[in-house]
Amino acid sequence: MKHKRSLLALSAVGVSALLFPIVGSGQAGADYAPQPGDVVGVGGDTPQYAIDFGLNGDANADLGFDAGATVNRVVDFDATPDANGRKAYTNSVTSGAASVALNPTDVLRSGEVTAPRVSSSGASIAALLADYNAANPSQAEKINYIFSASLPTIGNQTTAGNQGWGYLHAVEIGTDSVQIAVNSTGTGTNAPAGLSTTDLLNIYTGTYKKWGDIPGYAGPAPTDSIQLDLPSSSSTIYTTLLADLKSDNGNVTPTAYSPDIKTVEQNDPTAITGASNKADVIEPFSAARLSLWNSGYFHDPGTGSSAIAWPGGASLTPGVTLLTGTSPTGGTAYASPLTDYVIFRESDATGGSPLEPGGTLNWVQTLFSNPGGSQPFFQKSSTRALLLAAGITPAYSDLGNVNNGQP
C-alpha cells in the first residue's frame, strides 16, 4: 500500500458532516518511488484493501506477496491518500469556507513528475487507457494493472484494441455487497429493520420523506425526516445503488429529491455517527469495508491540535450496522452484489521478462492469470486469508475479455 503524505480530513464532507482541523505536510521525498522492474497498480476505493493485504500482508501476521520479493516489487497506490480510507479536503474549520475536495498526487515511477491520484474504479480504467503514447507505442508503462469494482465497457475494449493491446483482461478476485448502514450508537436508529429497493427508490425520489410515510412503519419516530447520505456520483457505491433504483423504476433513471440527500465520503461511518440527526440517517455502504472496521483495523490518529503521537490511538469502532431485516412493506432488505476485479492489458499476459531474475513467469502469470500453468498468487488458497481479512469473500475467476459484464 503506497501512501504519499497529503492533507487529510477525518470525516465526510456534506451539508451535515462534521468538519475537523486538517493535518498536512509536503510530499515526502524519501517515499518509495517504483523502479523500472517494479509492477504498479492504481484503482478504486472499494477494492483497495483486498489488494493492499494481498501484496503487503494483513494485521493477523499473514504475509503478502511482497514479503517474498527478492528484487522487483509490486506497488499499489490506494484511491485514498490515507490508510484509514479518508480522502483529502481543504481546511474549512479555521477559515469558515466550505470544504473542497483535493486531488492528491503520486509519483508512479522513479524519476517521473507527479500525477493525479486515481480515486475511483472508473477513473482507474480511464487512467490505464490513457497510459499510452501514440507517437511512441513502445514507451514503458507507468501503470501495469488496476483494481476496480467495475468492468471495462465495450468502448474501453475498443480503445484497448486500437492501441494494440488486444483487450483489457479482467480477473475476479472476490465479492462484496452494498447494503444500507444506520446508526448503532446511543439510542440507535429510527429506521425499520429493513428497507427494500422499492423503499429506497421512494426515499430517493421524495415519495417517502418521513419515516411514517413508509406503509406499515411502527418505529419510534414517524414524524422525523429521513436523511439519505450518498457518496459522490462517480463512486462504485453510488452507481450500484442508482442502477438498482433505475431497474426498480422500470429502467428509467429516477430523479433525486435533493433536500433530504447529503453528499458524504464513501464508506465513512462518521457521516452517520457525526450527524446531529444520526438516528434518521441511512447510507449505502460496502459490507466488506464495514467488516474491516469491525475487525479493529483502523486506529485513531487524532487531528489538528489533538493529533495522537506514534503509534496512534485506540482502535476505532464504526458505530453503525447494516439493515438485514424485513421492510415494513414486506420486501427484503436491500443488498446488491459487488465484485472486485484486477484488470490489465492482454498484451502483458504473455511474453516479457520474468518478474524475478532467474524465474520463468512474467508479472501477470505470477500474480493474476496463468491458464494451464501454476496458480498465480491471487488464485492460491494461501491467499484466501489475506482477502478475508480485508472483508471480501475470495472468489477467483479468470474472465479474460469482458465488457461491462458481457463476454
C-alpha positions as a printed Julia matrix, in Angstrom:
407×3 Matrix{Float64}:
   0.0     0.0     0.0
   1.62    3.25   -1.14
   0.57    6.48    0.54
   2.1     9.86   -0.22
   1.84   12.46    2.52
  -1.1    14.76    1.91
  -3.79   16.86    3.54
  -6.18   14.66    5.48
  -9.72   15.1     6.73
 -11.25   12.88    9.36
 -14.81   12.88    8.2
 -17.21   13.08    5.33
 -17.91   16.3     3.53
 -21.56   17.15    3.21
 -24.11   19.61    4.48
 -24.38   17.77    7.78
 -20.88   16.3     8.0
 -18.61   17.2    10.88
 -15.56   19.13    9.76
 -12.27   18.79   11.61
  -8.92   20.58   11.53
  -6.6    19.27    8.87
  -3.11   17.86    9.26
  -0.84   18.38    6.28
   2.7    18.21    5.03
   4.53   18.28    1.74
   5.19   15.17   -0.26
   7.93   13.21    1.46
  10.96   12.87   -0.78
  12.01    9.62    0.9
   8.79    7.79   -0.03
   9.42    4.8    -2.26
   9.06    5.53   -5.96
   8.69    2.36   -8.05
  11.73    1.34  -10.05
  11.71    0.2   -13.71
  11.3    -3.5   -12.86
   8.5    -2.95  -10.34
   4.83   -3.62  -11.11
   2.5    -0.69  -10.42
  -1.25   -0.65   -9.85
  -3.87    2.01   -9.16
  -7.56    1.66   -8.51
 -10.79    2.37   -6.69
 -11.61    2.83   -3.02
 -13.89   -0.19   -2.58
 -11.4    -2.93   -3.64
  -8.22   -1.25   -2.4
  -7.79   -3.14    0.88
  -8.09   -6.55   -0.78
  -5.12   -5.64   -2.99
  -3.27   -3.96   -0.11
  -3.48   -7.02    2.1
  -2.71   -9.39   -0.76
   0.52   -7.56   -1.53
   1.58   -6.24    1.87
   0.09   -8.68    4.35
  -2.61   -8.16    6.95
  -2.66   -7.33   10.67
  -3.05  -11.03   11.52
   0.58  -11.79   10.59
  -0.38  -13.31    7.21
   2.38  -12.36    4.78
   1.59  -10.75    1.46
   3.25  -11.27   -1.91
   5.97   -8.66   -1.45
   7.27  -10.4     1.67
   8.87  -12.91   -0.69
  10.01  -10.44   -3.36
  13.73  -10.58   -3.99
  14.38   -7.77   -6.48
  11.23   -6.38   -8.06
   8.23   -5.31   -6.01
   4.51   -4.94   -6.7
   3.3    -1.49   -5.66
  -0.32   -0.4    -5.33
  -1.4     3.22   -4.98
  -4.6     3.48   -2.96
  -7.55    5.56   -4.09
  -7.47    7.36   -0.73
  -4.38    9.3     0.4
  -4.7     7.98    3.95
  -4.58    4.41    5.27
  -7.8     4.95    7.23
  -9.63    5.23    3.9
 -10.11    9.01    4.05
  -9.88   11.45    1.18
  -8.26   14.89    1.33
 -10.02   18.22    1.75
  -9.14   21.84    2.33
  -9.39   23.18    5.86
 -12.85   24.56    6.48
 -12.68   24.74   10.27
 -10.45   27.77   10.78
 -11.39   29.6     7.58
 -15.13   29.02    7.74
 -15.17   28.45    3.98
 -16.82   25.39    2.51
 -14.52   22.39    2.39
 -13.26   21.49   -1.08
 -12.09   18.06   -2.14
  -8.45   17.97   -3.17
  -6.78   15.75   -5.74
  -3.55   14.42   -4.18
  -0.73   13.25   -6.41
   1.6    10.26   -6.69
   4.96    9.59   -8.29
   4.19    6.38  -10.15
   7.73    5.77  -11.33
  11.14    6.84  -10.09
  12.29    9.95  -11.91
   8.8    10.88  -13.12
   6.84   14.02  -12.31
   3.76   13.82  -10.11
   0.45   12.52  -11.45
  -3.07   12.88  -10.0
  -4.03   10.09   -7.62
  -6.57    7.75   -9.19
  -9.55    7.74   -6.81
 -12.27    5.51   -8.27
 -12.8     2.35  -10.28
 -13.99    4.26  -13.35
 -11.06    6.66  -13.13
  -8.63    3.74  -12.91
  -9.88    2.26  -16.2
  -9.58    5.69  -17.82
  -6.05    6.09  -16.42
  -4.96    2.71  -17.77
  -6.26    3.59  -21.24
  -4.56    6.99  -21.05
  -1.19    5.38  -20.22
  -0.34    5.25  -23.9
   1.77    7.39  -26.19
   0.52    7.2   -29.78
   3.78    8.69  -31.03
   5.77    6.05  -29.17
   3.58    2.98  -28.5
   6.54    1.04  -27.07
   7.04    3.61  -24.31
   7.32    1.91  -20.91
   4.09    1.58  -18.95
   3.62    3.69  -15.83
   0.52    1.7   -14.81
   0.62   -2.08  -15.19
  -2.71   -3.09  -13.65
  -5.74   -1.6   -11.94
  -8.04   -2.8    -9.16
 -11.66   -1.99   -9.82
 -15.23   -2.78   -8.82
 -16.3    -2.07  -12.42
 -15.59   -3.92  -15.66
 -14.47   -2.26  -18.9
 -17.17   -1.09  -21.29
 -17.38   -2.0   -24.96
 -15.88    1.4   -25.73
 -12.98    0.74  -23.35
 -12.27   -2.56  -25.08
 -12.37   -0.92  -28.49
  -9.81    1.66  -27.34
  -7.56   -1.07  -25.92
  -7.71   -2.94  -29.21
  -6.91    0.19  -31.21
  -3.85    0.75  -29.04
  -2.5    -2.7   -29.89
  -3.16   -4.33  -26.51
  -5.66   -6.9   -27.77
  -8.12   -6.11  -24.97
  -8.33   -5.36  -21.26
  -8.11   -8.66  -19.4
 -10.2    -8.95  -16.19
  -9.73  -11.32  -13.28
 -12.24  -11.57  -10.44
 -10.59  -11.91   -7.02
 -13.54  -11.64   -4.63
 -17.04  -10.46   -3.88
 -18.62   -7.83   -1.66
 -22.07   -6.24   -1.38
 -23.7    -2.82   -0.98
 -26.14   -2.65    1.92
 -27.77    0.1     3.98
 -25.95    1.28    7.1
 -27.61    3.01   10.06
 -26.51    4.33   13.44
 -25.97    1.8    16.23
 -24.67    4.13   18.97
 -26.71    5.63   21.8
 -30.42    5.3    21.07
 -29.68    3.64   17.73
 -31.72    4.26   14.61
 -35.29    5.21   13.78
 -35.12    3.14   10.6
 -37.13   -0.08   10.37
 -35.4    -3.48   10.45
 -35.03   -3.42    6.68
 -35.52   -1.17    3.67
 -36.24   -2.74    0.29
 -35.08   -1.45   -3.08
 -38.57   -0.02   -3.66
 -38.47    1.71   -0.27
 -35.13    3.29   -1.19
 -36.49    4.39   -4.57
 -39.36    6.16   -2.81
 -36.93    7.78   -0.34
 -34.54    8.8    -3.12
 -37.32   10.45   -5.13
 -39.02   12.08   -2.12
 -42.2     9.99   -2.04
 -41.2     8.89    1.47
 -39.91   11.99    3.27
 -40.67   10.91    6.83
 -40.47    7.5     8.48
 -44.23    7.48    8.87
 -44.62    7.73    5.08
 -43.41    4.13    4.78
 -46.51    1.91    4.81
 -46.52   -0.26    7.92
 -43.81    1.7     9.76
 -44.16    1.08   13.51
 -40.95    2.7    14.73
 -40.46    5.41   17.36
 -40.25    8.49   15.13
 -42.91    8.58   12.4
 -42.68   12.39   12.04
 -38.88   12.53   11.72
 -37.46   13.32    8.27
 -35.38   10.6     6.63
 -31.88   11.68    5.63
 -30.25    9.72    2.81
 -26.45   10.02    2.69
 -24.84    9.27   -0.67
 -21.19    9.21   -1.76
 -20.13   11.07   -4.89
 -21.85   10.11   -8.12
 -18.58    8.68   -9.5
 -18.25    6.14   -6.68
 -18.98    2.43   -7.05
 -21.35    2.53   -4.08
 -23.47    5.28   -5.64
 -23.51    3.87   -9.17
 -24.51    0.43   -7.84
 -27.41    1.85   -5.84
 -28.57    4.09   -8.68
 -28.51    1.18  -11.15
 -30.7    -0.84   -8.78
 -33.12    2.06   -8.29
 -33.29    2.54  -12.05
 -34.1    -1.13  -12.53
 -36.85   -0.91   -9.9
 -38.18    2.21  -11.65
 -38.98    0.5   -14.93
 -35.44    1.06  -16.24
 -35.93    4.83  -16.03
 -33.29    6.8   -14.12
 -35.1     8.3   -11.11
 -34.87   11.97  -10.2
 -33.36   12.62   -6.79
 -35.27   14.57   -4.15
 -32.29   16.65   -3.06
 -33.43   18.37    0.19
 -33.06   15.16    2.21
 -29.96   13.83    0.42
 -26.46   14.68    1.62
 -23.19   14.01   -0.23
 -20.64   12.34    2.03
 -17.41   10.33    1.98
 -17.81    6.83    0.57
 -17.81    4.1     3.25
 -17.37    6.6     6.1
 -19.35    5.71    9.26
 -18.75    9.14   10.83
 -21.05   10.62    8.19
 -23.76    8.84   10.16
 -22.47    8.9    13.74
 -21.35   12.54   13.48
 -24.7    13.83   12.25
 -26.93   15.75   14.64
 -29.86   13.6    13.5
 -27.89   10.36   13.3
 -30.9     8.19   14.2
 -32.57    9.34   10.97
 -29.59    8.84    8.61
 -29.26    5.93    6.17
 -26.27    5.36    3.9
 -25.31    2.73    1.29
 -22.13    1.04    2.5
 -19.7    -1.68    1.47
 -20.27   -4.73    3.65
 -16.59   -5.64    3.27
 -15.46   -2.21    4.45
 -17.74   -2.37    7.49
 -16.31   -5.81    8.28
 -12.82   -4.29    8.17
 -13.97   -1.51   10.5
 -15.42   -4.06   12.91
 -12.15   -6.03   12.91
 -10.38   -3.18   14.71
  -8.01   -2.48   11.82
  -8.47    1.3    11.83
  -6.92    3.31   14.69
  -7.48    6.88   15.82
  -4.76    9.27   14.55
  -6.35   12.35   16.06
  -6.35   15.59   14.13
  -5.03   19.13   14.4
  -4.0    20.03   17.96
  -5.45   16.7    19.11
  -3.13   14.62   16.93
  -2.06   11.44   18.67
   1.65   10.62   18.88
   3.01    7.48   17.3
   1.95    4.66   17.45
  -1.51    6.21   17.48
  -4.7     5.94   19.45
  -7.28    3.33   20.23
  -8.94    1.11   17.68
 -11.85    2.89   16.03
 -15.31    1.36   16.19
 -17.71    2.28   13.37
 -20.88    2.79   15.43
 -23.05    1.67   12.52
 -24.74   -1.55   11.49
 -26.38   -2.9     8.34
 -30.12   -3.34    7.89
 -30.87   -7.01    7.21
 -34.47   -7.49    8.35
 -37.78   -7.34    6.52
 -39.15   -3.99    5.34
 -42.46   -2.75    6.81
 -43.8    -3.09    3.27
 -42.88   -6.79    3.28
 -39.84   -6.59    0.99
 -36.39   -7.98    1.73
 -33.63   -5.67    2.89
 -31.58   -4.09    0.1
 -28.34   -5.92   -0.67
 -26.62   -5.66   -4.04
 -23.59   -7.75   -5.05
 -20.24   -6.16   -5.84
 -17.21   -7.82   -7.42
 -13.56   -6.85   -7.02
 -11.51   -7.16  -10.2
  -7.94   -6.8   -11.34
  -7.61   -5.54  -14.94
  -4.53   -5.39  -17.16
  -3.54   -5.27  -20.84
  -3.83   -8.62  -22.58
  -0.58   -7.83  -24.39
   1.16   -8.12  -20.99
  -0.28  -11.57  -20.3
   2.36  -13.46  -22.27
   5.98  -12.84  -23.08
   8.06  -10.15  -21.48
  10.7   -10.58  -18.83
  10.27  -12.79  -15.76
   9.11  -10.86  -12.71
  12.15  -12.04  -10.77
  15.65  -12.78  -12.11
  16.06  -16.5   -12.66
  12.3   -17.05  -12.82
  10.2   -18.14  -15.77
   6.89  -16.31  -15.17
   6.19  -12.71  -16.04
   4.29  -10.45  -13.6
   0.81  -11.28  -14.97
   1.47  -15.03  -14.76
   2.97  -14.69  -11.3
   0.21  -12.56   -9.81
  -3.08  -12.77  -11.66
  -3.5   -15.07  -14.67
  -1.66  -18.18  -15.82
  -4.07  -20.53  -17.65
  -2.69  -24.05  -17.92
   0.24  -23.3   -15.63
   0.92  -22.92  -11.94
  -1.64  -20.94   -9.97
  -0.99  -17.2    -9.8
  -0.7   -15.65   -6.35
  -4.25  -14.3    -6.15
  -5.67  -17.73   -7.05
  -3.78  -19.67   -4.37
  -5.63  -20.99   -1.34
  -2.93  -19.47    0.86
  -4.01  -16.0    -0.3
  -7.59  -16.51    0.94
  -6.76  -15.42    4.48
  -5.45  -12.09    3.2
  -8.62  -11.41    1.21
 -10.86  -12.5     4.07
  -9.01  -10.12    6.39
  -9.95   -7.3     4.01
 -13.61   -8.25    4.43
 -14.26   -9.67    0.97
 -15.24  -13.23    0.07
 -12.42  -14.78   -2.03
 -13.73  -15.86   -5.43
 -11.11  -16.26   -8.15
 -12.25  -16.36  -11.77
 -10.18  -15.54  -14.86
 -12.73  -13.69  -17.01
 -10.45  -12.74  -19.9
 -12.03  -10.43  -22.47
 -15.2    -8.91  -20.96
 -17.05   -5.64  -21.41
 -19.36   -4.32  -18.72
 -20.23   -7.82  -17.53
 -20.89   -9.23  -21.01
 -18.48  -11.7   -22.68
